């Protein structure tokens, strides 16, 4: 759902599949303190998961970060 929202907005992103890259899930948990995916970053800002991304979009907050 996060990718669809970003695609609809015409925003580029890089996907890191934490299940396919050894050690990536552990790195994500250490960095975000969260175990769920996706974990979304815009630049250095940790947005959170999809619900957080959606809420930010509903407040027109994505436009200010991209």
MMTF fields as JSON, N, C-alpha, C and O atoms, coordinates in Angstrom:
{
  "mmtfVersion": "1.0.0",
  "mmtfProducer": "UNKNOWN",
  "numBonds": 263,
  "numAtoms": 264,
  "numGroups": 66,
  "numChains": 1,
  "numModels": 1,
  "chainsPerModel": [1],
  "groupsPerChain": [66],
  "chainIdList": ["A"],
  "bondAtomList": [4, 2, 8, 6, 12, 10, 16, 14, 20, 18, 24, 22, 28, 26, 32, 30, 36, 34, 40, 38, 44, 42, 48, 46, 52, 50, 56, 54, 60, 58, 64, 62, 68, 66, 72, 70, 76, 74, 80, 78, 84, 82, 88, 86, 92, 90, 96, 94, 100, 98, 104, 102, 108, 106, 112, 110, 116, 114, 120, 118, 124, 122, 128, 126, 132, 130, 136, 134, 140, 138, 144, 142, 148, 146, 152, 150, 156, 154, 160, 158, 164, 162, 168, 166, 172, 170, 176, 174, 180, 178, 184, 182, 188, 186, 192, 190, 196, 194, 200, 198, 204, 202, 208, 206, 212, 210, 216, 214, 220, 218, 224, 222, 228, 226, 232, 230, 236, 234, 240, 238, 244, 242, 248, 246, 252, 250, 256, 254, 260, 258],
  "bondOrderList": [1, 1, 1, 1, 1, 1, 1, 1, 1, 1, 1, 1, 1, 1, 1, 1, 1, 1, 1, 1, 1, 1, 1, 1, 1, 1, 1, 1, 1, 1, 1, 1, 1, 1, 1, 1, 1, 1, 1, 1, 1, 1, 1, 1, 1, 1, 1, 1, 1, 1, 1, 1, 1, 1, 1, 1, 1, 1, 1, 1, 1, 1, 1, 1, 1],
  "groupList": [{"groupName": "UNK", "atomNameList": ["N", "CA", "C", "O"], "elementList": ["N", "C", "C", "O"], "formalChargeList": [0, 0, 0, 0], "bondAtomList": [1, 0, 2, 1, 3, 2], "bondOrderList": [1, 1, 2], "singleLetterCode": "X", "chemCompType": "L-PEPTIDE LINKING"}],
  "groupTypeList": [0, 0, 0, 0, 0, 0, 0, 0, 0, 0, 0, 0, 0, 0, 0, 0, 0, 0, 0, 0, 0, 0, 0, 0, 0, 0, 0, 0, 0, 0, 0, 0, 0, 0, 0, 0, 0, 0, 0, 0, 0, 0, 0, 0, 0, 0, 0, 0, 0, 0, 0, 0, 0, 0, 0, 0, 0, 0, 0, 0, 0, 0, 0, 0, 0, 0],
  "groupIdList": [1, 2, 3, 4, 5, 6, 7, 8, 9, 10, 11, 12, 13, 14, 15, 16, 17, 18, 19, 20, 21, 22, 23, 24, 25, 26, 27, 28, 29, 30, 31, 32, 33, 34, 35, 36, 37, 38, 39, 40, 41, 42, 43, 44, 45, 46, 47, 48, 49, 50, 51, 52, 53, 54, 55, 56, 57, 58, 59, 60, 61, 62, 63, 64, 65, 66],
  "secStructList": [7, 2, 2, 2, 2, 2, 2, 2, 2, 6, 7, 7, 7, 7, 7, 7, 7, 6, 6, 6, 1, 6, 6, 2, 2, 2, 2, 2, 2, 2, 2, 2, 1, 7, 7, 1, 1, 7, 7, 3, 3, 3, 6, 6, 3, 3, 3, 3, 1, 2, 2, 2, 2, 2, 2, 2, 2, 2, 6, 6, 7, 2, 2, 2, 2, 7],
  "xCoordList": [0.82, 0.0, 0.865, 0.515, 1.988, 2.883, 3.435, 3.501, 3.831, 4.357, 3.289, 3.587, 2.056, 0.972, 0.752, 0.565, 0.772, 0.59, 1.719, 1.468, 2.943, 4.087, 4.054, 4.368, 3.674, 3.547, 2.478, 2.69, 1.339, 0.244, 0.67, 0.221, 1.529, 2.038, 3.189, 3.633, 3.673, 4.793, 6.12, 7.038, 6.224, 7.44, 8.324, 7.847, 9.587, 10.546, 10.896, 10.876, 11.212, 11.615, 12.555, 12.621, 13.273, 14.137, 13.591, 13.43, 13.313, 12.794, 13.932, 14.74, 13.995, 14.965, 14.169, 13.46, 14.279, 13.553, 14.333, 15.366, 13.828, 14.561, 14.581, 15.384, 13.699, 13.714, 14.725, 15.168, 15.084, 15.998, 17.453, 18.361, 17.677, 19.041, 19.477, 18.907, 20.469, 20.906, 21.279, 22.04, 20.731, 21.043, 20.225, 20.281, 19.465, 18.718, 17.608, 17.383, 16.911, 15.837, 16.407, 15.842, 17.501, 18.129, 18.574, 18.398, 19.149, 19.559, 18.359, 18.437, 17.238, 16.038, 15.521, 15.164, 15.481, 14.987, 15.88, 15.378, 17.182, 18.097, 17.901, 17.955, 17.676, 17.555, 16.206, 16.143, 15.126, 13.778, 13.132, 12.17, 13.645, 13.043, 11.669, 10.852, 11.41, 10.151, 10.457, 11.475, 9.558, 9.742, 8.892, 9.142, 7.901, 6.992, 7.547, 8.346, 7.104, 7.473, 6.191, 5.163, 6.232, 7.426, 7.771, 6.924, 9.01, 9.456, 9.927, 10.802, 9.359, 9.533, 10.375, 10.137, 11.357, 12.195, 12.036, 11.941, 12.006, 12.111, 13.359, 13.385, 14.396, 15.704, 16.133, 16.115, 16.512, 16.912, 15.752, 15.918, 14.572, 13.406, 12.702, 12.27, 12.585, 11.836, 10.36, 9.926, 9.594, 8.159, 7.419, 6.48, 7.83, 7.159, 6.647, 7.277, 5.505, 4.911, 3.92, 3.851, 3.152, 2.194, 1.159, 0.838, 0.634, -0.378, 0.165, -0.552, 1.42, 2.054, 2.224, 1.999, 2.623, 2.777, 1.429, 1.34, 0.393, -0.947, -1.429, -1.966, -1.24, -1.653, -0.905, -1.496, 0.369, 1.166, 0.633, 0.537, 0.29, -0.258, -1.599, -1.875, -2.427, -3.734, -3.614, -4.522, -2.505, -2.249, -1.436, -0.952, -1.285, -0.479, 0.972, 1.658, 1.437, 2.799, 3.845, 5.023, 3.446, 4.434, 5.025, 6.217, 4.222, 4.687, 5.822, 6.703, 5.802, 6.836, 8.134, 9.181, 8.072, 9.256, 9.968, 11.102, 9.326, 9.942, 10.488, 11.042],
  "yCoordList": [-1.188, 0.0, 1.254, 2.255, 1.198, 2.358, 2.639, 3.793, 1.582, 1.771, 2.351, 3.215, 1.886, 2.428, 3.908, 4.691, 4.301, 5.716, 6.547, 7.594, 6.097, 6.837, 6.886, 7.914, 5.771, 5.755, 6.744, 7.496, 6.743, 7.65, 9.112, 9.956, 9.4, 10.761, 11.085, 12.231, 10.081, 10.289, 10.445, 11.082, 9.863, 9.986, 8.757, 7.622, 8.991, 7.9, 7.333, 8.047, 6.057, 5.429, 4.278, 3.767, 3.889, 2.719, 1.708, 2.002, 0.527, -0.535, -1.435, -1.874, -1.704, -2.649, -3.809, -3.652, -4.96, -6.14, -6.765, -7.402, -6.577, -7.046, -8.564, -9.123, -9.238, -10.702, -11.276, -12.415, -10.498, -10.986, -10.613, -11.236, -9.607, -9.129, -9.546, -9.073, -10.415, -10.882, -9.722, -8.828, -9.76, -8.75, -7.484, -6.647, -7.316, -6.068, -5.897, -4.789, -6.98, -6.864, -6.438, -5.571, -7.032, -6.672, -5.212, -4.498, -4.774, -3.374, -2.443, -1.41, -2.815, -1.996, -1.887, -0.799, -3.005, -2.994, -2.123, -1.364, -2.223, -1.393, 0.089, 0.926, 0.401, 1.799, 2.4, 3.554, 1.634, 2.184, 1.81, 2.452, 0.783, 0.223, -0.377, -0.52, -0.728, -1.35, -2.613, -2.703, -3.587, -4.867, -5.0, -5.884, -4.148, -4.281, -3.607, -2.674, -4.104, -3.494, -3.073, -3.733, -2.005, -1.236, -0.231, 0.157, 0.168, 1.324, 2.324, 2.019, 3.496, 4.458, 5.637, 6.226, 5.952, 7.125, 8.058, 7.617, 9.333, 10.354, 11.132, 11.919, 10.893, 11.427, 10.765, 9.539, 11.554, 11.027, 10.944, 10.433, 11.441, 11.459, 10.114, 9.641, 9.504, 8.26, 8.615, 9.156, 8.304, 8.585, 7.561, 7.908, 6.301, 5.212, 4.203, 3.969, 3.607, 2.625, 3.267, 4.489, 2.407, 2.91, 3.829, 4.873, 3.464, 4.307, 5.709, 6.698, 5.789, 7.092, 7.86, 9.069, 7.148, 7.772, 8.299, 9.419, 7.494, 7.887, 9.113, 10.052, 9.102, 10.241, 11.505, 12.582, 11.38, 12.516, 13.043, 14.254, 12.139, 12.538, 13.24, 14.218, 12.761, 13.375, 14.803, 15.613, 15.111, 16.485, 17.296, 18.382, 16.748, 17.381, 17.547, 18.454, 16.688, 16.767, 16.2, 16.537, 15.342, 14.765, 15.815, 15.771, 16.754, 17.79, 18.602, 19.07, 18.767, 19.582, 18.821, 19.426, 17.495, 16.673, 16.189, 15.716, 16.298, 15.748, 16.841, 16.56],
  "zCoordList": [0.0, 0.0, 0.0, -0.625, 0.698, 0.724, -0.665, -1.09, -1.374, -2.726, -3.65, -4.475, -3.518, -4.35, -4.069, -5.0, -2.801, -2.456, -3.053, -3.65, -2.9, -3.434, -4.958, -5.558, -5.58, -7.041, -7.498, -8.45, -6.824, -7.177, -7.07, -7.845, -6.117, -5.918, -6.865, -6.935, -7.593, -8.504, -7.784, -8.298, -6.591, -5.795, -5.977, -5.933, -6.175, -6.325, -4.95, -3.948, -4.92, -3.667, -3.961, -5.079, -2.932, -3.001, -2.012, -0.828, -2.504, -1.645, -1.2, -2.018, 0.077, 0.625, 1.189, 2.183, 0.572, 1.018, 2.168, 1.959, 3.385, 4.562, 4.673, 5.421, 3.93, 3.949, 2.961, 3.112, 1.964, 0.929, 1.185, 0.634, 2.012, 2.246, 3.654, 4.637, 3.765, 5.078, 6.01, 5.64, 7.212, 8.221, 8.118, 9.018, 7.046, 6.851, 7.881, 8.369, 8.218, 9.219, 10.568, 11.235, 10.965, 12.235, 12.227, 13.214, 11.114, 10.984, 11.116, 11.782, 10.474, 10.529, 11.965, 12.418, 12.673, 14.049, 14.926, 15.754, 14.758, 15.539, 15.24, 16.141, 13.977, 13.555, 13.929, 14.353, 13.779, 13.96, 15.281, 15.701, 15.941, 17.157, 16.869, 17.78, 15.615, 15.202, 14.414, 13.726, 14.526, 13.842, 12.587, 11.768, 12.419, 11.288, 10.045, 10.123, 8.898, 7.629, 6.935, 7.089, 6.184, 5.841, 6.937, 7.742, 6.944, 7.709, 6.668, 5.858, 6.688, 5.611, 6.082, 7.137, 5.267, 5.484, 4.305, 3.16, 4.585, 3.545, 3.893, 4.839, 3.105, 3.473, 4.771, 4.877, 5.746, 7.052, 8.034, 9.141, 7.643, 8.53, 8.523, 7.472, 9.681, 9.812, 9.94, 10.957, 8.895, 8.883, 9.724, 10.441, 9.645, 10.346, 9.34, 8.309, 9.637, 8.745, 7.786, 7.657, 7.117, 6.137, 6.77, 6.202, 7.929, 8.575, 8.829, 8.673, 9.217, 9.46, 8.152, 8.099, 7.098, 5.782, 5.291, 4.787, 5.44, 4.997, 5.778, 5.191, 7.083, 7.909, 7.491, 7.424, 7.216, 6.772, 5.444, 5.246, 4.543, 3.258, 3.427, 2.731, 4.333, 4.554, 5.076, 4.888, 5.727, 6.213, 5.218, 5.536, 3.984, 2.936, 3.36, 2.888, 4.235, 4.736, 3.803, 3.926, 2.87, 1.952, 1.049, 0.744, 0.616, -0.306, 0.285, -0.437, 1.597, 2.256, 2.461, 2.69, 2.38, 2.662, 1.414, 1.497, 0.256, -0.953, -1.83, -2.893]
}
